[in-house]
């Protein structure tokens, strides 16, 4: 298209638009975004080497970073702080949200606990803990708000619970951790005990499949726009939104929930060739008469 910026989707009006600011807010190569509940936007721009901040009215606020040796990968805001992954220095920068001042960094290149090799994506939970997708170390690491290491999830492997290229990460209100894997083209869900609870997706250019997925977001606010697509007996409690870098479905939306009160799981249809409902088995030792 030649126009630089981000695509926007207005679910209420069912409209696709482009957010393409100019001036100090110009976005030549936006690669990631975090949106606060009030609509404040933190946009990673790889070419600017900055996180560009816009207010709820889309007005330019400020920009973080910009040094020549800084390559931001992702951004998340939690507890009055802005956490930005630096994929060149293999560390996490922590800024004060109000002043924009760099408070501290944590991590360095390596494979030990608390070290990173391409920390590509970030997430945060309701307790203020920070999650880092440590891609080339094939794992997810969890830290407290001050950068203290807490635990590691995952390992290199092609079995459930293993990673090939972990990328986007998100945490729901119950503390379940959702991790995108661009190599396996799926999302794996872990609990806080590091147990694998579920995985979904798989390579393919069909609804429900994924094609180089990059980011995952948990959304509790827009369920009503997707209820009509679910079975009438199924109650959607929240949405899991996954972006794909290729294929016919750039954005895939999955509804998570359960059966509505009083609803029952319907019986599975009988396979073709099963006996009809009125058929009776032949008495033992006697042949069934032909009709």
Secondary structure, DSSP 8 states (H G I E B T S, - for coil): ----SEEEEETTTTEEEEE---GGG--SSEEEEEE-TT--EEEEETTTTEEEEE-TTS-EEEEEE--TT--EEEEEEETTEEEEEETTTTEEEEEETTT--EEEEE--BSSSTT-BS-EEEEEE-TTS-EEEEEGGGTEEEEE-TT--EEEEE-EE-SSTTEESSEEEEEE-TT--EEEEETTTTEEEEE-TT--EEEEEE-B-SSTT-BSSEEEEEEESS-GGGTGGGS-TTEEEEEEEEEEESSSS-SEEEEEEEEE-TT---------TTS--TT-----TTS-----
